[in-house]
């Protein structure tokens, strides 16, 4: 089975958060809370994809064991 490779989406999200913080710092509008507000939505989708892939792998394994 192929495992989902989340390295590229994770690094893209990290890069986006860092660049957003740099842009806010350049405009003198950076607050530590903005990092959390930027990172939280970016972390939600890869985690949901990982949970869905794990669930699908489990369902496929159960189907193989029971011959469905």
mmJSON file of the N, C-alpha and C atoms, coordinates in Angstrom:
{"data_MODEL":{"atom_site":{
"group_PDB":["ATOM","ATOM","ATOM","ATOM","ATOM","ATOM","ATOM","ATOM","ATOM","ATOM","ATOM","ATOM","ATOM","ATOM","ATOM","ATOM","ATOM","ATOM","ATOM","ATOM","ATOM","ATOM","ATOM","ATOM","ATOM","ATOM","ATOM","ATOM","ATOM","ATOM","ATOM","ATOM","ATOM","ATOM","ATOM","ATOM","ATOM","ATOM","ATOM","ATOM","ATOM","ATOM","ATOM","ATOM","ATOM","ATOM","ATOM","ATOM","ATOM","ATOM","ATOM","ATOM","ATOM","ATOM","ATOM","ATOM","ATOM","ATOM","ATOM","ATOM","ATOM","ATOM","ATOM","ATOM","ATOM","ATOM","ATOM","ATOM","ATOM","ATOM","ATOM","ATOM","ATOM","ATOM","ATOM","ATOM","ATOM","ATOM","ATOM","ATOM","ATOM","ATOM","ATOM","ATOM","ATOM","ATOM","ATOM","ATOM","ATOM","ATOM","ATOM","ATOM","ATOM","ATOM","ATOM","ATOM","ATOM","ATOM","ATOM","ATOM","ATOM","ATOM","ATOM","ATOM","ATOM","ATOM","ATOM","ATOM","ATOM","ATOM","ATOM","ATOM","ATOM","ATOM","ATOM","ATOM","ATOM","ATOM","ATOM","ATOM","ATOM","ATOM","ATOM","ATOM","ATOM","ATOM","ATOM","ATOM","ATOM","ATOM","ATOM","ATOM","ATOM","ATOM","ATOM","ATOM","ATOM","ATOM","ATOM","ATOM","ATOM","ATOM","ATOM","ATOM","ATOM","ATOM","ATOM","ATOM","ATOM","ATOM","ATOM","ATOM","ATOM","ATOM","ATOM","ATOM","ATOM","ATOM","ATOM","ATOM","ATOM","ATOM","ATOM","ATOM","ATOM","ATOM","ATOM","ATOM","ATOM","ATOM","ATOM","ATOM","ATOM","ATOM","ATOM","ATOM","ATOM","ATOM","ATOM","ATOM","ATOM","ATOM","ATOM","ATOM","ATOM","ATOM","ATOM","ATOM","ATOM","ATOM","ATOM","ATOM","ATOM","ATOM","ATOM","ATOM","ATOM","ATOM","ATOM","ATOM","ATOM","ATOM","ATOM","ATOM"],
"id":[1,2,3,4,5,6,7,8,9,10,11,12,13,14,15,16,17,18,19,20,21,22,23,24,25,26,27,28,29,30,31,32,33,34,35,36,37,38,39,40,41,42,43,44,45,46,47,48,49,50,51,52,53,54,55,56,57,58,59,60,61,62,63,64,65,66,67,68,69,70,71,72,73,74,75,76,77,78,79,80,81,82,83,84,85,86,87,88,89,90,91,92,93,94,95,96,97,98,99,100,101,102,103,104,105,106,107,108,109,110,111,112,113,114,115,116,117,118,119,120,121,122,123,124,125,126,127,128,129,130,131,132,133,134,135,136,137,138,139,140,141,142,143,144,145,146,147,148,149,150,151,152,153,154,155,156,157,158,159,160,161,162,163,164,165,166,167,168,169,170,171,172,173,174,175,176,177,178,179,180,181,182,183,184,185,186,187,188,189,190,191,192,193,194,195,196,197,198,199,200,201,202,203,204],
"type_symbol":["N","C","C","N","C","C","N","C","C","N","C","C","N","C","C","N","C","C","N","C","C","N","C","C","N","C","C","N","C","C","N","C","C","N","C","C","N","C","C","N","C","C","N","C","C","N","C","C","N","C","C","N","C","C","N","C","C","N","C","C","N","C","C","N","C","C","N","C","C","N","C","C","N","C","C","N","C","C","N","C","C","N","C","C","N","C","C","N","C","C","N","C","C","N","C","C","N","C","C","N","C","C","N","C","C","N","C","C","N","C","C","N","C","C","N","C","C","N","C","C","N","C","C","N","C","C","N","C","C","N","C","C","N","C","C","N","C","C","N","C","C","N","C","C","N","C","C","N","C","C","N","C","C","N","C","C","N","C","C","N","C","C","N","C","C","N","C","C","N","C","C","N","C","C","N","C","C","N","C","C","N","C","C","N","C","C","N","C","C","N","C","C","N","C","C","N","C","C","N","C","C","N","C","C"],
"label_atom_id":["N","CA","C","N","CA","C","N","CA","C","N","CA","C","N","CA","C","N","CA","C","N","CA","C","N","CA","C","N","CA","C","N","CA","C","N","CA","C","N","CA","C","N","CA","C","N","CA","C","N","CA","C","N","CA","C","N","CA","C","N","CA","C","N","CA","C","N","CA","C","N","CA","C","N","CA","C","N","CA","C","N","CA","C","N","CA","C","N","CA","C","N","CA","C","N","CA","C","N","CA","C","N","CA","C","N","CA","C","N","CA","C","N","CA","C","N","CA","C","N","CA","C","N","CA","C","N","CA","C","N","CA","C","N","CA","C","N","CA","C","N","CA","C","N","CA","C","N","CA","C","N","CA","C","N","CA","C","N","CA","C","N","CA","C","N","CA","C","N","CA","C","N","CA","C","N","CA","C","N","CA","C","N","CA","C","N","CA","C","N","CA","C","N","CA","C","N","CA","C","N","CA","C","N","CA","C","N","CA","C","N","CA","C","N","CA","C","N","CA","C","N","CA","C","N","CA","C","N","CA","C","N","CA","C","N","CA","C"],
"label_alt_id":[null,null,null,null,null,null,null,null,null,null,null,null,null,null,null,null,null,null,null,null,null,null,null,null,null,null,null,null,null,null,null,null,null,null,null,null,null,null,null,null,null,null,null,null,null,null,null,null,null,null,null,null,null,null,null,null,null,null,null,null,null,null,null,null,null,null,null,null,null,null,null,null,null,null,null,null,null,null,null,null,null,null,null,null,null,null,null,null,null,null,null,null,null,null,null,null,null,null,null,null,null,null,null,null,null,null,null,null,null,null,null,null,null,null,null,null,null,null,null,null,null,null,null,null,null,null,null,null,null,null,null,null,null,null,null,null,null,null,null,null,null,null,null,null,null,null,null,null,null,null,null,null,null,null,null,null,null,null,null,null,null,null,null,null,null,null,null,null,null,null,null,null,null,null,null,null,null,null,null,null,null,null,null,null,null,null,null,null,null,null,null,null,null,null,null,null,null,null,null,null,null,null,null,null],
"label_comp_id":["UNK","UNK","UNK","UNK","UNK","UNK","UNK","UNK","UNK","UNK","UNK","UNK","UNK","UNK","UNK","UNK","UNK","UNK","UNK","UNK","UNK","UNK","UNK","UNK","UNK","UNK","UNK","UNK","UNK","UNK","UNK","UNK","UNK","UNK","UNK","UNK","UNK","UNK","UNK","UNK","UNK","UNK","UNK","UNK","UNK","UNK","UNK","UNK","UNK","UNK","UNK","UNK","UNK","UNK","UNK","UNK","UNK","UNK","UNK","UNK","UNK","UNK","UNK","UNK","UNK","UNK","UNK","UNK","UNK","UNK","UNK","UNK","UNK","UNK","UNK","UNK","UNK","UNK","UNK","UNK","UNK","UNK","UNK","UNK","UNK","UNK","UNK","UNK","UNK","UNK","UNK","UNK","UNK","UNK","UNK","UNK","UNK","UNK","UNK","UNK","UNK","UNK","UNK","UNK","UNK","UNK","UNK","UNK","UNK","UNK","UNK","UNK","UNK","UNK","UNK","UNK","UNK","UNK","UNK","UNK","UNK","UNK","UNK","UNK","UNK","UNK","UNK","UNK","UNK","UNK","UNK","UNK","UNK","UNK","UNK","UNK","UNK","UNK","UNK","UNK","UNK","UNK","UNK","UNK","UNK","UNK","UNK","UNK","UNK","UNK","UNK","UNK","UNK","UNK","UNK","UNK","UNK","UNK","UNK","UNK","UNK","UNK","UNK","UNK","UNK","UNK","UNK","UNK","UNK","UNK","UNK","UNK","UNK","UNK","UNK","UNK","UNK","UNK","UNK","UNK","UNK","UNK","UNK","UNK","UNK","UNK","UNK","UNK","UNK","UNK","UNK","UNK","UNK","UNK","UNK","UNK","UNK","UNK","UNK","UNK","UNK","UNK","UNK","UNK"],
"label_asym_id":["A","A","A","A","A","A","A","A","A","A","A","A","A","A","A","A","A","A","A","A","A","A","A","A","A","A","A","A","A","A","A","A","A","A","A","A","A","A","A","A","A","A","A","A","A","A","A","A","A","A","A","A","A","A","A","A","A","A","A","A","A","A","A","A","A","A","A","A","A","A","A","A","A","A","A","A","A","A","A","A","A","A","A","A","A","A","A","A","A","A","A","A","A","A","A","A","A","A","A","A","A","A","A","A","A","A","A","A","A","A","A","A","A","A","A","A","A","A","A","A","A","A","A","A","A","A","A","A","A","A","A","A","A","A","A","A","A","A","A","A","A","A","A","A","A","A","A","A","A","A","A","A","A","A","A","A","A","A","A","A","A","A","A","A","A","A","A","A","A","A","A","A","A","A","A","A","A","A","A","A","A","A","A","A","A","A","A","A","A","A","A","A","A","A","A","A","A","A","A","A","A","A","A","A"],
"label_entity_id":["1","1","1","1","1","1","1","1","1","1","1","1","1","1","1","1","1","1","1","1","1","1","1","1","1","1","1","1","1","1","1","1","1","1","1","1","1","1","1","1","1","1","1","1","1","1","1","1","1","1","1","1","1","1","1","1","1","1","1","1","1","1","1","1","1","1","1","1","1","1","1","1","1","1","1","1","1","1","1","1","1","1","1","1","1","1","1","1","1","1","1","1","1","1","1","1","1","1","1","1","1","1","1","1","1","1","1","1","1","1","1","1","1","1","1","1","1","1","1","1","1","1","1","1","1","1","1","1","1","1","1","1","1","1","1","1","1","1","1","1","1","1","1","1","1","1","1","1","1","1","1","1","1","1","1","1","1","1","1","1","1","1","1","1","1","1","1","1","1","1","1","1","1","1","1","1","1","1","1","1","1","1","1","1","1","1","1","1","1","1","1","1","1","1","1","1","1","1","1","1","1","1","1","1"],
"label_seq_id":[1,1,1,2,2,2,3,3,3,4,4,4,5,5,5,6,6,6,7,7,7,8,8,8,9,9,9,10,10,10,11,11,11,12,12,12,13,13,13,14,14,14,15,15,15,16,16,16,17,17,17,18,18,18,19,19,19,20,20,20,21,21,21,22,22,22,23,23,23,24,24,24,25,25,25,26,26,26,27,27,27,28,28,28,29,29,29,30,30,30,31,31,31,32,32,32,33,33,33,34,34,34,35,35,35,36,36,36,37,37,37,38,38,38,39,39,39,40,40,40,41,41,41,42,42,42,43,43,43,44,44,44,45,45,45,46,46,46,47,47,47,48,48,48,49,49,49,50,50,50,51,51,51,52,52,52,53,53,53,54,54,54,55,55,55,56,56,56,57,57,57,58,58,58,59,59,59,60,60,60,61,61,61,62,62,62,63,63,63,64,64,64,65,65,65,66,66,66,67,67,67,68,68,68],
"pdbx_PDB_ins_code":[null,null,null,null,null,null,null,null,null,null,null,null,null,null,null,null,null,null,null,null,null,null,null,null,null,null,null,null,null,null,null,null,null,null,null,null,null,null,null,null,null,null,null,null,null,null,null,null,null,null,null,null,null,null,null,null,null,null,null,null,null,null,null,null,null,null,null,null,null,null,null,null,null,null,null,null,null,null,null,null,null,null,null,null,null,null,null,null,null,null,null,null,null,null,null,null,null,null,null,null,null,null,null,null,null,null,null,null,null,null,null,null,null,null,null,null,null,null,null,null,null,null,null,null,null,null,null,null,null,null,null,null,null,null,null,null,null,null,null,null,null,null,null,null,null,null,null,null,null,null,null,null,null,null,null,null,null,null,null,null,null,null,null,null,null,null,null,null,null,null,null,null,null,null,null,null,null,null,null,null,null,null,null,null,null,null,null,null,null,null,null,null,null,null,null,null,null,null,null,null,null,null,null,null],
"Cartn_x":[0.833,0.0,0.878,0.398,1.121,0.727,1.715,1.462,1.428,0.531,0.488,1.744,2.372,3.568,3.14,3.231,2.763,3.915,5.114,6.26,6.087,5.725,5.61,4.476,3.268,2.232,2.609,3.292,3.701,4.714,5.7,6.709,6.116,5.155,4.489,3.726,3.047,2.301,3.249,4.361,5.344,5.923,6.253,6.798,5.79,4.532,3.486,3.386,3.408,3.292,4.481,5.678,6.861,6.813,6.456,6.388,5.287,4.172,3.104,3.577,4.334,4.853,5.879,6.726,7.704,6.991,5.95,5.208,4.525,3.978,3.344,4.377,5.545,6.607,7.1,7.214,7.656,6.659,5.389,4.363,4.104,4.927,4.811,3.463,2.883,1.586,1.659,2.848,2.982,2.673,1.889,1.629,1.782,2.197,2.356,1.058,-0.072,-1.345,-1.587,-0.981,-1.19,-0.538,0.541,1.179,0.226,-0.432,-1.396,-2.579,-3.075,-4.226,-3.881,-2.626,-2.203,-1.955,-1.368,-0.96,-2.114,-3.068,-4.126,-4.933,-5.441,-6.203,-5.331,-4.03,-3.141,-2.849,-2.964,-2.694,-3.923,-5.088,-6.32,-6.448,-6.232,-6.474,-5.501,-4.202,-3.322,-3.662,-4.084,-4.462,-5.726,-6.681,-7.889,-7.572,-6.652,-6.243,-5.569,-4.725,-4.051,-5.052,-6.027,-7.066,-7.892,-8.233,-9.011,-8.213,-6.933,-6.095,-5.945,-5.789,-5.684,-6.978,-8.103,-9.398,-9.579,-9.21,-9.342,-8.444,-7.224,-6.32,-6.882,-7.457,-8.054,-9.241,-10.087,-11.233,-10.784,-9.74,-9.226,-8.665,-7.967,-7.415,-8.529,-9.576,-10.708,-11.402,-11.543,-12.17,-11.328,-10.018,-9.148,-9.232,-9.308,-9.373,-10.683,-11.766,-13.08,-13.489,-12.656,-12.93,-14.098,-14.293,-15.404,-14.998],
"Cartn_y":[-1.179,0.0,1.242,2.255,3.517,4.376,4.857,5.759,7.19,8.021,9.402,10.151,10.815,11.591,13.032,13.461,14.798,15.777,15.411,16.3,17.603,17.497,18.695,19.61,19.093,19.998,20.626,19.854,20.383,21.51,21.299,22.334,23.567,23.362,24.497,25.319,24.651,25.365,26.119,25.491,26.172,27.394,27.254,28.376,29.512,29.17,30.197,30.95,30.229,30.874,31.793,31.34,32.167,33.419,33.256,34.42,35.393,34.87,35.755,36.541,35.896,36.584,37.641,37.333,38.314,39.524,39.265,40.361,41.227,40.603,41.382,42.148,41.558,42.247,43.457,43.321,44.443,45.599,45.27,46.303,46.755,46.298,46.664,46.254,45.147,44.691,43.293,42.776,41.412,41.333,40.329,39.951,38.437,37.873,36.417,35.655,36.254,35.583,35.387,36.224,36.075,34.808,34.351,33.108,31.926,31.888,30.834,30.91,32.108,32.276,31.896,32.044,31.671,30.172,29.584,28.172,27.2,27.549,26.594,26.106,26.987,26.474,25.672,26.001,25.29,23.881,23.636,22.311,21.412,21.979,21.197,20.231,20.691,19.852,18.692,18.875,17.692,16.654,17.108,16.147,15.386,16.073,15.388,14.39,14.755,13.828,12.594,12.8,11.675,10.753,11.33,10.512,9.752,10.391,9.716,8.585,8.804,7.755,6.584,6.866,5.805,5.007,5.698,5.013,4.135,4.65,3.864,2.64,2.793,1.642,0.596,1.036,0.1,-0.635,0.101,-0.533,-1.543,-1.21,-2.143,-3.388,-3.233,-4.38,-5.263,-4.65,-5.43,-6.194,-5.559,-6.237,-7.409,-7.293,-8.399,-9.55,-9.255,-10.307,-11.082,-10.397,-11.043,-11.486,-11.253,-11.718,-11.008,-9.74,-8.994,-8.368],
"Cartn_z":[0.0,0.0,0.0,-0.619,-0.652,0.538,1.245,2.36,1.826,2.347,1.878,2.308,1.379,1.67,1.904,3.141,3.501,3.687,3.249,3.431,2.644,1.38,0.54,1.016,1.296,1.815,3.166,4.013,5.314,5.15,4.296,4.082,3.397,2.508,1.87,2.901,3.826,4.865,5.795,6.155,7.008,6.313,5.042,4.285,4.194,3.961,3.894,5.217,6.325,7.634,7.912,7.568,7.789,6.907,5.628,4.734,5.145,5.628,6.109,7.33,8.212,9.389,8.998,8.021,7.552,6.939,6.167,5.552,6.608,7.635,8.7,9.516,9.709,10.441,9.659,8.349,7.522,7.581,7.733,7.833,9.253,10.199,11.625,12.215,11.715,12.22,12.824,13.057,13.55,15.035,15.401,16.789,16.846,17.961,18.04,17.725,18.001,17.72,16.229,15.402,13.966,13.428,14.061,13.635,13.859,15.011,15.295,14.335,14.106,13.219,11.782,11.399,10.055,9.943,10.966,10.898,11.117,11.923,12.271,11.071,10.214,9.063,8.093,8.013,7.094,7.587,8.878,9.436,9.387,9.251,9.306,8.125,6.904,5.726,5.599,5.818,5.758,6.825,8.003,9.043,8.652,8.046,7.585,6.476,5.581,4.514,5.098,6.11,6.74,7.434,8.114,8.776,7.746,6.65,5.61,4.974,4.73,4.139,5.104,6.379,7.378,7.452,7.427,7.457,6.222,5.062,3.834,3.846,4.365,4.469,5.421,6.53,7.488,6.861,6.139,5.479,4.438,3.684,2.673,3.34,4.453,5.17,5.721,6.264,6.779,5.656,4.504,3.362,2.888,2.923,2.516,3.486,4.767,5.786,5.707,5.426,5.417,4.023,3.034,1.679,1.017,1.327,0.713,-0.589],
"occupancy":[1.0,1.0,1.0,1.0,1.0,1.0,1.0,1.0,1.0,1.0,1.0,1.0,1.0,1.0,1.0,1.0,1.0,1.0,1.0,1.0,1.0,1.0,1.0,1.0,1.0,1.0,1.0,1.0,1.0,1.0,1.0,1.0,1.0,1.0,1.0,1.0,1.0,1.0,1.0,1.0,1.0,1.0,1.0,1.0,1.0,1.0,1.0,1.0,1.0,1.0,1.0,1.0,1.0,1.0,1.0,1.0,1.0,1.0,1.0,1.0,1.0,1.0,1.0,1.0,1.0,1.0,1.0,1.0,1.0,1.0,1.0,1.0,1.0,1.0,1.0,1.0,1.0,1.0,1.0,1.0,1.0,1.0,1.0,1.0,1.0,1.0,1.0,1.0,1.0,1.0,1.0,1.0,1.0,1.0,1.0,1.0,1.0,1.0,1.0,1.0,1.0,1.0,1.0,1.0,1.0,1.0,1.0,1.0,1.0,1.0,1.0,1.0,1.0,1.0,1.0,1.0,1.0,1.0,1.0,1.0,1.0,1.0,1.0,1.0,1.0,1.0,1.0,1.0,1.0,1.0,1.0,1.0,1.0,1.0,1.0,1.0,1.0,1.0,1.0,1.0,1.0,1.0,1.0,1.0,1.0,1.0,1.0,1.0,1.0,1.0,1.0,1.0,1.0,1.0,1.0,1.0,1.0,1.0,1.0,1.0,1.0,1.0,1.0,1.0,1.0,1.0,1.0,1.0,1.0,1.0,1.0,1.0,1.0,1.0,1.0,1.0,1.0,1.0,1.0,1.0,1.0,1.0,1.0,1.0,1.0,1.0,1.0,1.0,1.0,1.0,1.0,1.0,1.0,1.0,1.0,1.0,1.0,1.0,1.0,1.0,1.0,1.0,1.0,1.0],
"B_iso_or_equiv":[0.0,0.0,0.0,0.0,0.0,0.0,0.0,0.0,0.0,0.0,0.0,0.0,0.0,0.0,0.0,0.0,0.0,0.0,0.0,0.0,0.0,0.0,0.0,0.0,0.0,0.0,0.0,0.0,0.0,0.0,0.0,0.0,0.0,0.0,0.0,0.0,0.0,0.0,0.0,0.0,0.0,0.0,0.0,0.0,0.0,0.0,0.0,0.0,0.0,0.0,0.0,0.0,0.0,0.0,0.0,0.0,0.0,0.0,0.0,0.0,0.0,0.0,0.0,0.0,0.0,0.0,0.0,0.0,0.0,0.0,0.0,0.0,0.0,0.0,0.0,0.0,0.0,0.0,0.0,0.0,0.0,0.0,0.0,0.0,0.0,0.0,0.0,0.0,0.0,0.0,0.0,0.0,0.0,0.0,0.0,0.0,0.0,0.0,0.0,0.0,0.0,0.0,0.0,0.0,0.0,0.0,0.0,0.0,0.0,0.0,0.0,0.0,0.0,0.0,0.0,0.0,0.0,0.0,0.0,0.0,0.0,0.0,0.0,0.0,0.0,0.0,0.0,0.0,0.0,0.0,0.0,0.0,0.0,0.0,0.0,0.0,0.0,0.0,0.0,0.0,0.0,0.0,0.0,0.0,0.0,0.0,0.0,0.0,0.0,0.0,0.0,0.0,0.0,0.0,0.0,0.0,0.0,0.0,0.0,0.0,0.0,0.0,0.0,0.0,0.0,0.0,0.0,0.0,0.0,0.0,0.0,0.0,0.0,0.0,0.0,0.0,0.0,0.0,0.0,0.0,0.0,0.0,0.0,0.0,0.0,0.0,0.0,0.0,0.0,0.0,0.0,0.0,0.0,0.0,0.0,0.0,0.0,0.0,0.0,0.0,0.0,0.0,0.0,0.0],
"pdbx_formal_charge":[null,null,null,null,null,null,null,null,null,null,null,null,null,null,null,null,null,null,null,null,null,null,null,null,null,null,null,null,null,null,null,null,null,null,null,null,null,null,null,null,null,null,null,null,null,null,null,null,null,null,null,null,null,null,null,null,null,null,null,null,null,null,null,null,null,null,null,null,null,null,null,null,null,null,null,null,null,null,null,null,null,null,null,null,null,null,null,null,null,null,null,null,null,null,null,null,null,null,null,null,null,null,null,null,null,null,null,null,null,null,null,null,null,null,null,null,null,null,null,null,null,null,null,null,null,null,null,null,null,null,null,null,null,null,null,null,null,null,null,null,null,null,null,null,null,null,null,null,null,null,null,null,null,null,null,null,null,null,null,null,null,null,null,null,null,null,null,null,null,null,null,null,null,null,null,null,null,null,null,null,null,null,null,null,null,null,null,null,null,null,null,null,null,null,null,null,null,null,null,null,null,null,null,null],
"auth_seq_id":[1,1,1,2,2,2,3,3,3,4,4,4,5,5,5,6,6,6,7,7,7,8,8,8,9,9,9,10,10,10,11,11,11,12,12,12,13,13,13,14,14,14,15,15,15,16,16,16,17,17,17,18,18,18,19,19,19,20,20,20,21,21,21,22,22,22,23,23,23,24,24,24,25,25,25,26,26,26,27,27,27,28,28,28,29,29,29,30,30,30,31,31,31,32,32,32,33,33,33,34,34,34,35,35,35,36,36,36,37,37,37,38,38,38,39,39,39,40,40,40,41,41,41,42,42,42,43,43,43,44,44,44,45,45,45,46,46,46,47,47,47,48,48,48,49,49,49,50,50,50,51,51,51,52,52,52,53,53,53,54,54,54,55,55,55,56,56,56,57,57,57,58,58,58,59,59,59,60,60,60,61,61,61,62,62,62,63,63,63,64,64,64,65,65,65,66,66,66,67,67,67,68,68,68],
"auth_comp_id":["UNK","UNK","UNK","UNK","UNK","UNK","UNK","UNK","UNK","UNK","UNK","UNK","UNK","UNK","UNK","UNK","UNK","UNK","UNK","UNK","UNK","UNK","UNK","UNK","UNK","UNK","UNK","UNK","UNK","UNK","UNK","UNK","UNK","UNK","UNK","UNK","UNK","UNK","UNK","UNK","UNK","UNK","UNK","UNK","UNK","UNK","UNK","UNK","UNK","UNK","UNK","UNK","UNK","UNK","UNK","UNK","UNK","UNK","UNK","UNK","UNK","UNK","UNK","UNK","UNK","UNK","UNK","UNK","UNK","UNK","UNK","UNK","UNK","UNK","UNK","UNK","UNK","UNK","UNK","UNK","UNK","UNK","UNK","UNK","UNK","UNK","UNK","UNK","UNK","UNK","UNK","UNK","UNK","UNK","UNK","UNK","UNK","UNK","UNK","UNK","UNK","UNK","UNK","UNK","UNK","UNK","UNK","UNK","UNK","UNK","UNK","UNK","UNK","UNK","UNK","UNK","UNK","UNK","UNK","UNK","UNK","UNK","UNK","UNK","UNK","UNK","UNK","UNK","UNK","UNK","UNK","UNK","UNK","UNK","UNK","UNK","UNK","UNK","UNK","UNK","UNK","UNK","UNK","UNK","UNK","UNK","UNK","UNK","UNK","UNK","UNK","UNK","UNK","UNK","UNK","UNK","UNK","UNK","UNK","UNK","UNK","UNK","UNK","UNK","UNK","UNK","UNK","UNK","UNK","UNK","UNK","UNK","UNK","UNK","UNK","UNK","UNK","UNK","UNK","UNK","UNK","UNK","UNK","UNK","UNK","UNK","UNK","UNK","UNK","UNK","UNK","UNK","UNK","UNK","UNK","UNK","UNK","UNK","UNK","UNK","UNK","UNK","UNK","UNK"],
"auth_asym_id":["A","A","A","A","A","A","A","A","A","A","A","A","A","A","A","A","A","A","A","A","A","A","A","A","A","A","A","A","A","A","A","A","A","A","A","A","A","A","A","A","A","A","A","A","A","A","A","A","A","A","A","A","A","A","A","A","A","A","A","A","A","A","A","A","A","A","A","A","A","A","A","A","A","A","A","A","A","A","A","A","A","A","A","A","A","A","A","A","A","A","A","A","A","A","A","A","A","A","A","A","A","A","A","A","A","A","A","A","A","A","A","A","A","A","A","A","A","A","A","A","A","A","A","A","A","A","A","A","A","A","A","A","A","A","A","A","A","A","A","A","A","A","A","A","A","A","A","A","A","A","A","A","A","A","A","A","A","A","A","A","A","A","A","A","A","A","A","A","A","A","A","A","A","A","A","A","A","A","A","A","A","A","A","A","A","A","A","A","A","A","A","A","A","A","A","A","A","A","A","A","A","A","A","A"],
"auth_atom_id":["N","CA","C","N","CA","C","N","CA","C","N","CA","C","N","CA","C","N","CA","C","N","CA","C","N","CA","C","N","CA","C","N","CA","C","N","CA","C","N","CA","C","N","CA","C","N","CA","C","N","CA","C","N","CA","C","N","CA","C","N","CA","C","N","CA","C","N","CA","C","N","CA","C","N","CA","C","N","CA","C","N","CA","C","N","CA","C","N","CA","C","N","CA","C","N","CA","C","N","CA","C","N","CA","C","N","CA","C","N","CA","C","N","CA","C","N","CA","C","N","CA","C","N","CA","C","N","CA","C","N","CA","C","N","CA","C","N","CA","C","N","CA","C","N","CA","C","N","CA","C","N","CA","C","N","CA","C","N","CA","C","N","CA","C","N","CA","C","N","CA","C","N","CA","C","N","CA","C","N","CA","C","N","CA","C","N","CA","C","N","CA","C","N","CA","C","N","CA","C","N","CA","C","N","CA","C","N","CA","C","N","CA","C","N","CA","C","N","CA","C","N","CA","C","N","CA","C","N","CA","C","N","CA","C","N","CA","C"],
"pdbx_PDB_model_num":[1,1,1,1,1,1,1,1,1,1,1,1,1,1,1,1,1,1,1,1,1,1,1,1,1,1,1,1,1,1,1,1,1,1,1,1,1,1,1,1,1,1,1,1,1,1,1,1,1,1,1,1,1,1,1,1,1,1,1,1,1,1,1,1,1,1,1,1,1,1,1,1,1,1,1,1,1,1,1,1,1,1,1,1,1,1,1,1,1,1,1,1,1,1,1,1,1,1,1,1,1,1,1,1,1,1,1,1,1,1,1,1,1,1,1,1,1,1,1,1,1,1,1,1,1,1,1,1,1,1,1,1,1,1,1,1,1,1,1,1,1,1,1,1,1,1,1,1,1,1,1,1,1,1,1,1,1,1,1,1,1,1,1,1,1,1,1,1,1,1,1,1,1,1,1,1,1,1,1,1,1,1,1,1,1,1,1,1,1,1,1,1,1,1,1,1,1,1,1,1,1,1,1,1]
}}}
